Amino acid sequence: MAKAIACGLNNKFELEIIGRNKQKLESFIKDNNLANTIIHATNKINLQDKIVILAIKPYAFDSFKYKNKANTIYSIMAGISIERLKNVLDSEYYCRVMPNIASLVGEGTNIIYTQNLEVEKNASEIFSALGKCIFVEKEQLINSAGAVSGSGTAYLGIVAEAMIDAGVREGLSLDSSKEIVRSLFSGFAKLFEIKEASEIRLDTTSPNGTTAEAICVLENRAIRSAFIDAIHNANKKANSI
Ligand SMILES: NC(=O)c1ccc[n+]([C@@H]2O[C@H](COP(=O)([O-])OP(=O)(O)OC[C@H]3O[C@@H](n4cnc5c(N)ncnc54)[C@H](OP(=O)(O)O)[C@@H]3O)[C@@H](O)[C@H]2O)c1
């Protein structure tokens, strides 16, 4: 996620990137062409008046030492509440953001929670460089949104892989199966902008047709409840971190 965020914000904001390993930081800068970025290889972070985006693993955030008071902490860590952030980091404002990996191509979904209107404006300015910003009114909903959207790219990855494999089973070459599934995903995304999911499904399903046969198998294998239970478990996990 740090890579997606740094690449998305590069040349739009003045960036300082902090990490614990100098070599890794140097190759991070080189590999991602982050030429105008300042790097600090340290585990002691001076927050003084800074706008900070915390993109470390939830279990690792208190392994850094933080000094002074930040302007705003934007935490993308799954499951770490503002209350827990306050115990470790001093800041004027705190904001939780749940991005997803589509930020890498500027099409991310950033779910944001803040109680402050000024921070809301600033968060929009920063995170709209990575994709869409959607605000939620309760902090708890960040974990729910993370279970749907933060992890969602992984679920869709499984669907895409399975469909590519299925195409190959039905005789398509791997390359053409991939091309077809990619095109399907991007066409579906555009259609979904203007139609309900159920409408798209019904429009594709003729009585006694081929799609109805396929859907019958998916419903028999409980595809809907598999997704509902999966997202419920992801949310439960975030709530238990
Ligand atoms: N992946 C997603 O799709 C996604 C979506 C939404 C939110 N998030 C959140 O984004 C954050 C980063 O996740 P990620 O998937 O981007 O992971 P990642 O690519 O593995 O990046 C994790 C970063 O944390 C650092 N780190 C790991 N263990 C550490 C430790 N013990 N002490 C200090 N630093 C440590 C790593 O530093 P080194 O380079 O030094 O190892 C690395 O830069 C997480 O809090 C996650 O909840 C992820």
Ligand as a Chemical Component Dictionary entry (heavy atoms), coordinates in Angstrom:
data_LIG
# 
_chem_comp.id                   LIG 
_chem_comp.type                 NON-POLYMER 
_chem_comp.pdbx_formal_charge   0 
_chem_comp.three_letter_code    LIG 
# 
loop_
_chem_comp_atom.comp_id 
_chem_comp_atom.atom_id 
_chem_comp_atom.alt_atom_id 
_chem_comp_atom.type_symbol 
_chem_comp_atom.charge 
_chem_comp_atom.model_Cartn_x 
_chem_comp_atom.model_Cartn_y 
_chem_comp_atom.model_Cartn_z 
_chem_comp_atom.pdbx_ordinal 
LIG N1  N1  N 0  -2.573 -4.707 1.227  1  
LIG C1  C1  C 0  -3.760 -4.137 1.121  2  
LIG O1  O1  O 0  -4.483 -4.347 0.135  3  
LIG C2  C2  C 0  -4.230 -3.178 2.209  4  
LIG C3  C3  C 0  -5.482 -2.532 2.044  5  
LIG C4  C4  C 0  -5.871 -1.624 3.026  6  
LIG C5  C5  C 0  -5.085 -1.380 4.144  7  
LIG N2  N2  N 1  -3.905 -2.050 4.288  8  
LIG C6  C6  C 0  -3.071 -1.744 5.471  9  
LIG O2  O2  O 0  -1.863 -1.223 4.989  10 
LIG C7  C7  C 0  -0.814 -1.506 5.924  11 
LIG C8  C8  C 0  0.368  -2.063 5.177  12 
LIG O3  O3  O 0  0.011  -3.299 4.605  13 
LIG P1  P1  P 0  0.649  -3.823 3.247  14 
LIG O4  O4  O 0  -0.215 -4.941 2.777  15 
LIG O5  O5  O -1 0.908  -2.692 2.334  16 
LIG O6  O6  O 0  1.989  -4.464 3.794  17 
LIG P2  P2  P 0  3.491  -4.441 3.229  18 
LIG O7  O7  O 0  3.513  -4.174 1.770  19 
LIG O8  O8  O 0  4.130  -5.682 3.746  20 
LIG O9  O9  O 0  4.120  -3.182 3.964  21 
LIG C9  C9  C 0  4.283  -3.196 5.330  22 
LIG C10 C10 C 0  5.318  -2.174 5.757  23 
LIG O10 O10 O 0  5.439  -2.335 7.178  24 
LIG C11 C11 C 0  6.780  -2.494 7.534  25 
LIG N3  N3  N 0  6.894  -3.500 8.588  26 
LIG C12 C12 C 0  6.536  -4.799 8.544  27 
LIG N4  N4  N 0  6.818  -5.415 9.710  28 
LIG C13 C13 C 0  7.391  -4.485 10.494 29 
LIG C14 C14 C 0  7.932  -4.508 11.824 30 
LIG N5  N5  N 0  7.910  -5.621 12.571 31 
LIG N6  N6  N 0  8.443  -3.362 12.327 32 
LIG C15 C15 C 0  8.458  -2.250 11.578 33 
LIG N7  N7  N 0  7.992  -2.155 10.316 34 
LIG C16 C16 C 0  7.453  -3.256 9.787  35 
LIG C17 C17 C 0  7.500  -2.980 6.310  36 
LIG O11 O11 O 0  8.764  -2.418 6.417  37 
LIG P3  P3  P 0  10.077 -3.065 5.802  38 
LIG O12 O12 O 0  10.042 -2.642 4.366  39 
LIG O13 O13 O 0  11.164 -2.447 6.580  40 
LIG O14 O14 O 0  9.955  -4.539 5.967  41 
LIG C18 C18 C 0  6.679  -2.428 5.140  42 
LIG O15 O15 O 0  7.194  -1.214 4.675  43 
LIG C19 C19 C 0  -1.364 -2.506 6.936  44 
LIG O16 O16 O 0  -1.559 -1.847 8.162  45 
LIG C20 C20 C 0  -2.681 -2.966 6.323  46 
LIG O17 O17 O 0  -3.628 -3.197 7.323  47 
LIG C21 C21 C 0  -3.467 -2.936 3.341  48 
# 
loop_
_chem_comp_bond.comp_id 
_chem_comp_bond.atom_id_1 
_chem_comp_bond.atom_id_2 
_chem_comp_bond.value_order 
_chem_comp_bond.pdbx_ordinal 
LIG N1  C1  SING 1  
LIG C1  O1  DOUB 2  
LIG C1  C2  SING 3  
LIG C2  C3  SING 4  
LIG C2  C21 DOUB 5  
LIG C3  C4  DOUB 6  
LIG C4  C5  SING 7  
LIG C5  N2  DOUB 8  
LIG N2  C6  SING 9  
LIG N2  C21 SING 10 
LIG C6  O2  SING 11 
LIG C6  C20 SING 12 
LIG O2  C7  SING 13 
LIG C7  C8  SING 14 
LIG C7  C19 SING 15 
LIG C8  O3  SING 16 
LIG O3  P1  SING 17 
LIG P1  O4  DOUB 18 
LIG P1  O5  SING 19 
LIG P1  O6  SING 20 
LIG O6  P2  SING 21 
LIG P2  O7  DOUB 22 
LIG P2  O8  SING 23 
LIG P2  O9  SING 24 
LIG O9  C9  SING 25 
LIG C9  C10 SING 26 
LIG C10 O10 SING 27 
LIG C10 C18 SING 28 
LIG O10 C11 SING 29 
LIG C11 N3  SING 30 
LIG C11 C17 SING 31 
LIG N3  C12 SING 32 
LIG N3  C16 SING 33 
LIG C12 N4  DOUB 34 
LIG N4  C13 SING 35 
LIG C13 C14 SING 36 
LIG C13 C16 DOUB 37 
LIG C14 N5  SING 38 
LIG C14 N6  DOUB 39 
LIG N6  C15 SING 40 
LIG C15 N7  DOUB 41 
LIG N7  C16 SING 42 
LIG C17 O11 SING 43 
LIG C17 C18 SING 44 
LIG O11 P3  SING 45 
LIG P3  O12 DOUB 46 
LIG P3  O13 SING 47 
LIG P3  O14 SING 48 
LIG C18 O15 SING 49 
LIG C19 O16 SING 50 
LIG C19 C20 SING 51 
LIG C20 O17 SING 52 
# 
